[in-house]
């Protein structure tokens, strides 16, 4: 059986790659825009001051650490060994379940870390460290 005129006919198959190039450029632009770059520098740190606006006053739990090392949850002086229980009670009563740490810049880092650890043990999901706005 012979179909056709005896010659094998070949079609020129061309592949148009311009849509593929468009997709590659769109992916490139997407990754360039969505990539974040981190600059994690070490020392020196001067954390207590900030240029940005301060936190809005809301019904959050505020833990204050004084220069002398006194820890206040709200306006209540709290010993470090009872910190977790007091924070747990205050978080249960607060409208927003957020804890804000306000520490004097001369306060020991150990106390700030102790408050952060106690808040984690108390089940706090959102933690902020407040600073003073630069003028």
C-alpha positions, 0 to 999 in steps of 0.5 A: 500500500502506497499512500501519497506520491512516493516521497516522504513528506517532512514538515518543518517542526518549529518550536516557538520559545518566546512564551517560555522566555516570558515565563522564565523572566516572570519567575526571575522577577518574582524571586527578585521581588520576594527575596529578603536580605538579612544583615545580621551584624554583631556588636555594638548594640544600643537597643533601648532607643528607637527612631520609629514610633512607639507602641500604641497603648493597648490592654497588653501585659507590661513587664517593667524591669528597673535599673535596680533589678526590680521586676513589675508585672503591671504595677505589681512588684513580682519576685523572679520565682513567681514571675511565670504564675503572675504573667499567666494570670495577667495574660488570661485577663488581658484583651490582647494576649501580648506581653511588652517588656520595658527594661531600663537600659542599665538593667542586667540582660539576665533579668530580661532573659528571665522575663522572656523565659517566664513568658514563654513558660506562661504561654505568651504567643506574642512578645515585644521589647519596648524602647524609647523614641529618639528625639 
